[in-house]
Amino acid sequence: MILKYFRFFLCGILLGLVGIFGTILGILRPFNPNNVYLMAKFVKLGTNILGIEVEKRNIEIMKGHHPGLFISNHQHNIDIFMACHVLPDRTVSLGKKSIRLIPLFGQFYWLSGNVLIDRKNKRKAHGTMDEVASQIREGNKSIWMMPEGTRSHGRGVLPFKKGAFFTAINAQVPISPICVSSYDKSIDFSKWKAGKVIVEVLDPIPTKGLTKRDVGELCQTTHELVKNKVQELDNELS
């Protein structure tokens, strides 16, 4: 148990250092989407601190469908470390506006060009989704989103919210699902070798020609794909 909390403490220090240097980088070249890509090389060291082995599968799919929209299941705060193992260049994420308030890391997150939304204000959130679609089309950047909207903490893949799918259809770009095996079934932070996580990228789902009327079906179909793949990965690790 002591090892577990010591690891989390070290990860906090890592993110603080990334926040400092990332903020400096952001000041030198504000809102450059490659700021995230550069700092991700340091953030992914968090999996070494946590004792997690990360196996990556089919990540070349992400590079082959850029710009586009990437979605992944959302389990825990440590998701960021797994994501940084496979993050392509010119890719930013969508996060809550409150992230800006996190000391050091929040300022880096904002200055790196990540998109912040106010989920409590639905009118502003919808306007932000239109802006995100425009950034994908015109800014030659990809967006990473977690459509569950909240951490699952061992409850499996929660239902998806529709915002990511509105965005993909609006931008007419493919959706590449990224499936991360469940931590609660394969990870024990109290052990020196905590366990293994598999990150697998699925074939992109085209949205060309789809309209807003297709959002519901697209959301449900994608959720089933991710849910089934995560279960498959969990079975493999067990």
Contacts in CASP RR format, 6 or more apart in sequence:
PFRMAT RR
TARGET T0000
AUTHOR 0000-0000-0000
METHOD contacts of the structure
MODEL  1
MILKYFRFFLCGILLGLVGIFGTILGILRPFNPNNVYLMAKFVKLGTNIL
GIEVEKRNIEIMKGHHPGLFISNHQHNIDIFMACHVLPDRTVSLGKKSIR
LIPLFGQFYWLSGNVLIDRKNKRKAHGTMDEVASQIREGNKSIWMMPEGT
RSHGRGVLPFKKGAFFTAINAQVPISPICVSSYDKSIDFSKWKAGKVIVE
VLDPIPTKGLTKRDVGELCQTTHELVKNKVQELDNELS
1 190 0 8 1.000
3 189 0 8 1.000
3 190 0 8 1.000
3 191 0 8 1.000
3 192 0 8 1.000
4 189 0 8 1.000
4 190 0 8 1.000
7 49 0 8 1.000
7 50 0 8 1.000
7 51 0 8 1.000
7 189 0 8 1.000
8 189 0 8 1.000
10 49 0 8 1.000
11 46 0 8 1.000
11 49 0 8 1.000
11 50 0 8 1.000
11 78 0 8 1.000
11 81 0 8 1.000
14 42 0 8 1.000
14 43 0 8 1.000
14 45 0 8 1.000
14 46 0 8 1.000
14 49 0 8 1.000
15 43 0 8 1.000
15 104 0 8 1.000
15 105 0 8 1.000
16 103 0 8 1.000
16 104 0 8 1.000
16 105 0 8 1.000
17 42 0 8 1.000
18 39 0 8 1.000
18 42 0 8 1.000
18 43 0 8 1.000
18 105 0 8 1.000
18 108 0 8 1.000
19 39 0 8 1.000
19 104 0 8 1.000
19 105 0 8 1.000
19 106 0 8 1.000
19 107 0 8 1.000
19 108 0 8 1.000
20 104 0 8 1.000
20 108 0 8 1.000
21 39 0 8 1.000
21 42 0 8 1.000
22 35 0 8 1.000
22 39 0 8 1.000
22 108 0 8 1.000
22 111 0 8 1.000
22 112 0 8 1.000
23 104 0 8 1.000
23 107 0 8 1.000
23 108 0 8 1.000
23 111 0 8 1.000
25 35 0 8 1.000
25 38 0 8 1.000
25 39 0 8 1.000
25 108 0 8 1.000
25 111 0 8 1.000
25 112 0 8 1.000
26 32 0 8 1.000
26 35 0 8 1.000
26 108 0 8 1.000
26 111 0 8 1.000
26 112 0 8 1.000
27 111 0 8 1.000
29 35 0 8 1.000
30 111 0 8 1.000
30 113 0 8 1.000
31 111 0 8 1.000
31 112 0 8 1.000
31 113 0 8 1.000
32 112 0 8 1.000
32 113 0 8 1.000
33 89 0 8 1.000
33 90 0 8 1.000
33 91 0 8 1.000
33 92 0 8 1.000
33 112 0 8 1.000
33 113 0 8 1.000
33 141 0 8 1.000
34 89 0 8 1.000
34 90 0 8 1.000
35 108 0 8 1.000
35 111 0 8 1.000
35 112 0 8 1.000
35 113 0 8 1.000
36 87 0 8 1.000
36 91 0 8 1.000
36 92 0 8 1.000
36 93 0 8 1.000
36 112 0 8 1.000
36 113 0 8 1.000
36 114 0 8 1.000
37 87 0 8 1.000
37 88 0 8 1.000
37 89 0 8 1.000
37 90 0 8 1.000
37 91 0 8 1.000
39 108 0 8 1.000
39 112 0 8 1.000
40 83 0 8 1.000
40 84 0 8 1.000
40 87 0 8 1.000
41 84 0 8 1.000
43 80 0 8 1.000
43 81 0 8 1.000
43 84 0 8 1.000
44 81 0 8 1.000
44 84 0 8 1.000
44 85 0 8 1.000
46 78 0 8 1.000
46 81 0 8 1.000
47 53 0 8 1.000
47 54 0 8 1.000
47 81 0 8 1.000
47 82 0 8 1.000
47 85 0 8 1.000
47 197 0 8 1.000
50 78 0 8 1.000
50 81 0 8 1.000
50 189 0 8 1.000
50 194 0 8 1.000
51 189 0 8 1.000
51 192 0 8 1.000
51 193 0 8 1.000
51 194 0 8 1.000
51 195 0 8 1.000
52 81 0 8 1.000
52 187 0 8 1.000
52 194 0 8 1.000
52 195 0 8 1.000
52 196 0 8 1.000
52 197 0 8 1.000
53 193 0 8 1.000
53 195 0 8 1.000
53 196 0 8 1.000
53 197 0 8 1.000
54 82 0 8 1.000
54 85 0 8 1.000
54 196 0 8 1.000
54 197 0 8 1.000
54 198 0 8 1.000
54 199 0 8 1.000
55 196 0 8 1.000
55 197 0 8 1.000
55 198 0 8 1.000
55 199 0 8 1.000
56 85 0 8 1.000
56 86 0 8 1.000
56 199 0 8 1.000
56 200 0 8 1.000
57 198 0 8 1.000
57 199 0 8 1.000
57 200 0 8 1.000
57 201 0 8 1.000
58 200 0 8 1.000
58 201 0 8 1.000
58 202 0 8 1.000
59 86 0 8 1.000
59 199 0 8 1.000
59 201 0 8 1.000
61 176 0 8 1.000
61 201 0 8 1.000
61 202 0 8 1.000
61 203 0 8 1.000
61 204 0 8 1.000
62 70 0 8 1.000
62 86 0 8 1.000
62 88 0 8 1.000
62 142 0 8 1.000
62 176 0 8 1.000
62 178 0 8 1.000
62 201 0 8 1.000
63 88 0 8 1.000
65 173 0 8 1.000
65 174 0 8 1.000
65 176 0 8 1.000
65 204 0 8 1.000
66 88 0 8 1.000
66 90 0 8 1.000
66 91 0 8 1.000
66 142 0 8 1.000
67 90 0 8 1.000
67 136 0 8 1.000
67 137 0 8 1.000
67 139 0 8 1.000
67 140 0 8 1.000
67 141 0 8 1.000
67 142 0 8 1.000
67 173 0 8 1.000
68 136 0 8 1.000
68 142 0 8 1.000
68 143 0 8 1.000
68 168 0 8 1.000
68 171 0 8 1.000
68 173 0 8 1.000
68 174 0 8 1.000
68 175 0 8 1.000
68 176 0 8 1.000
69 136 0 8 1.000
69 142 0 8 1.000
69 143 0 8 1.000
69 145 0 8 1.000
69 164 0 8 1.000
69 167 0 8 1.000
69 168 0 8 1.000
69 171 0 8 1.000
69 173 0 8 1.000
69 174 0 8 1.000
69 175 0 8 1.000
69 176 0 8 1.000
70 91 0 8 1.000
70 142 0 8 1.000
70 143 0 8 1.000
70 144 0 8 1.000
70 145 0 8 1.000
70 175 0 8 1.000
70 176 0 8 1.000
70 177 0 8 1.000
70 178 0 8 1.000
71 144 0 8 1.000
71 145 0 8 1.000
71 146 0 8 1.000
71 147 0 8 1.000
71 160 0 8 1.000
71 164 0 8 1.000
71 175 0 8 1.000
71 176 0 8 1.000
71 177 0 8 1.000
71 178 0 8 1.000
71 222 0 8 1.000
71 226 0 8 1.000
72 79 0 8 1.000
72 83 0 8 1.000
72 144 0 8 1.000
72 146 0 8 1.000
72 177 0 8 1.000
72 178 0 8 1.000
72 179 0 8 1.000
72 180 0 8 1.000
73 146 0 8 1.000
73 148 0 8 1.000
73 152 0 8 1.000
73 156 0 8 1.000
73 157 0 8 1.000
73 178 0 8 1.000
73 179 0 8 1.000
73 180 0 8 1.000
73 226 0 8 1.000
73 230 0 8 1.000
74 146 0 8 1.000
74 148 0 8 1.000
74 149 0 8 1.000
74 150 0 8 1.000
74 151 0 8 1.000
74 152 0 8 1.000
74 158 0 8 1.000
75 151 0 8 1.000
75 152 0 8 1.000
75 153 0 8 1.000
75 154 0 8 1.000
75 156 0 8 1.000
75 180 0 8 1.000
75 182 0 8 1.000
75 183 0 8 1.000
75 184 0 8 1.000
76 151 0 8 1.000
76 153 0 8 1.000
76 183 0 8 1.000
77 151 0 8 1.000
78 183 0 8 1.000
79 146 0 8 1.000
79 151 0 8 1.000
79 180 0 8 1.000
82 180 0 8 1.000
82 197 0 8 1.000
82 199 0 8 1.000
83 93 0 8 1.000
83 144 0 8 1.000
83 178 0 8 1.000
85 199 0 8 1.000
86 178 0 8 1.000
86 199 0 8 1.000
86 201 0 8 1.000
87 144 0 8 1.000
88 142 0 8 1.000
90 140 0 8 1.000
90 141 0 8 1.000
90 142 0 8 1.000
91 141 0 8 1.000
91 142 0 8 1.000
91 143 0 8 1.000
91 144 0 8 1.000
92 112 0 8 1.000
92 113 0 8 1.000
92 114 0 8 1.000
92 115 0 8 1.000
92 141 0 8 1.000
92 142 0 8 1.000
92 143 0 8 1.000
92 144 0 8 1.000
93 114 0 8 1.000
93 115 0 8 1.000
93 143 0 8 1.000
93 144 0 8 1.000
93 145 0 8 1.000
94 114 0 8 1.000
94 115 0 8 1.000
94 117 0 8 1.000
94 132 0 8 1.000
94 143 0 8 1.000
94 144 0 8 1.000
94 145 0 8 1.000
94 164 0 8 1.000
95 114 0 8 1.000
95 115 0 8 1.000
95 116 0 8 1.000
95 117 0 8 1.000
96 116 0 8 1.000
96 117 0 8 1.000
96 118 0 8 1.000
96 119 0 8 1.000
97 116 0 8 1.000
97 117 0 8 1.000
97 118 0 8 1.000
97 119 0 8 1.000
99 105 0 8 1.000
99 106 0 8 1.000
99 109 0 8 1.000
99 110 0 8 1.000
99 114 0 8 1.000
99 116 0 8 1.000
100 106 0 8 1.000
100 107 0 8 1.000
100 109 0 8 1.000
100 110 0 8 1.000
100 116 0 8 1.000
102 109 0 8 1.000
109 116 0 8 1.000
110 116 0 8 1.000
115 128 0 8 1.000
115 131 0 8 1.000
115 132 0 8 1.000
115 135 0 8 1.000
115 143 0 8 1.000
117 124 0 8 1.000
117 125 0 8 1.000
117 128 0 8 1.000
117 129 0 8 1.000
118 124 0 8 1.000
118 125 0 8 1.000
118 128 0 8 1.000
119 125 0 8 1.000
129 163 0 8 1.000
129 166 0 8 1.000
129 167 0 8 1.000
129 170 0 8 1.000
130 170 0 8 1.000
132 143 0 8 1.000
132 167 0 8 1.000
132 171 0 8 1.000
133 167 0 8 1.000
133 170 0 8 1.000
133 171 0 8 1.000
134 171 0 8 1.000
135 141 0 8 1.000
135 143 0 8 1.000
136 142 0 8 1.000
136 143 0 8 1.000
136 167 0 8 1.000
136 171 0 8 1.000
136 173 0 8 1.000
137 171 0 8 1.000
137 172 0 8 1.000
137 173 0 8 1.000
143 167 0 8 1.000
145 163 0 8 1.000
145 164 0 8 1.000
145 167 0 8 1.000
147 160 0 8 1.000
147 161 0 8 1.000
147 162 0 8 1.000
147 163 0 8 1.000
147 164 0 8 1.000
147 165 0 8 1.000
147 219 0 8 1.000
147 222 0 8 1.000
147 223 0 8 1.000
148 157 0 8 1.000
148 158 0 8 1.000
148 159 0 8 1.000
148 160 0 8 1.000
148 161 0 8 1.000
149 158 0 8 1.000
149 161 0 8 1.000
150 158 0 8 1.000
152 158 0 8 1.000
153 184 0 8 1.000
154 182 0 8 1.000
154 183 0 8 1.000
154 184 0 8 1.000
156 182 0 8 1.000
156 227 0 8 1.000
156 230 0 8 1.000
157 223 0 8 1.000
157 226 0 8 1.000
157 227 0 8 1.000
157 230 0 8 1.000
159 223 0 8 1.000
160 219 0 8 1.000
160 220 0 8 1.000
160 222 0 8 1.000
160 223 0 8 1.000
161 219 0 8 1.000
162 215 0 8 1.000
162 216 0 8 1.000
162 219 0 8 1.000
164 175 0 8 1.000
165 175 0 8 1.000
165 215 0 8 1.000
165 216 0 8 1.000
165 218 0 8 1.000
165 219 0 8 1.000
165 222 0 8 1.000
166 212 0 8 1.000
166 215 0 8 1.000
168 174 0 8 1.000
168 175 0 8 1.000
168 207 0 8 1.000
168 218 0 8 1.000
169 207 0 8 1.000
169 210 0 8 1.000
169 211 0 8 1.000
169 212 0 8 1.000
169 214 0 8 1.000
169 215 0 8 1.000
169 218 0 8 1.000
171 207 0 8 1.000
172 207 0 8 1.000
172 208 0 8 1.000
172 209 0 8 1.000
172 210 0 8 1.000
173 207 0 8 1.000
174 204 0 8 1.000
174 205 0 8 1.000
174 206 0 8 1.000
174 207 0 8 1.000
174 208 0 8 1.000
175 204 0 8 1.000
175 205 0 8 1.000
175 207 0 8 1.000
175 218 0 8 1.000
175 222 0 8 1.000
176 201 0 8 1.000
176 202 0 8 1.000
176 203 0 8 1.000
176 204 0 8 1.000
176 205 0 8 1.000
177 201 0 8 1.000
177 202 0 8 1.000
177 205 0 8 1.000
177 222 0 8 1.000
177 225 0 8 1.000
177 226 0 8 1.000
177 229 0 8 1.000
178 199 0 8 1.000
178 200 0 8 1.000
178 201 0 8 1.000
178 202 0 8 1.000
179 199 0 8 1.000
179 200 0 8 1.000
179 201 0 8 1.000
179 202 0 8 1.000
179 226 0 8 1.000
179 229 0 8 1.000
179 230 0 8 1.000
179 233 0 8 1.000
180 197 0 8 1.000
180 198 0 8 1.000
180 199 0 8 1.000
180 230 0 8 1.000
180 233 0 8 1.000
181 196 0 8 1.000
181 197 0 8 1.000
181 198 0 8 1.000
181 199 0 8 1.000
181 230 0 8 1.000
181 233 0 8 1.000
181 234 0 8 1.000
181 236 0 8 1.000
181 237 0 8 1.000
182 230 0 8 1.000
182 233 0 8 1.000
182 234 0 8 1.000
183 197 0 8 1.000
185 234 0 8 1.000
185 237 0 8 1.000
185 238 0 8 1.000
186 195 0 8 1.000
186 196 0 8 1.000
186 197 0 8 1.000
186 234 0 8 1.000
186 237 0 8 1.000
186 238 0 8 1.000
187 194 0 8 1.000
187 195 0 8 1.000
187 197 0 8 1.000
188 194 0 8 1.000
188 195 0 8 1.000
196 237 0 8 1.000
198 233 0 8 1.000
198 236 0 8 1.000
198 237 0 8 1.000
200 229 0 8 1.000
200 233 0 8 1.000
202 225 0 8 1.000
202 226 0 8 1.000
202 229 0 8 1.000
205 218 0 8 1.000
205 221 0 8 1.000
205 222 0 8 1.000
205 225 0 8 1.000
207 218 0 8 1.000
210 218 0 8 1.000
END
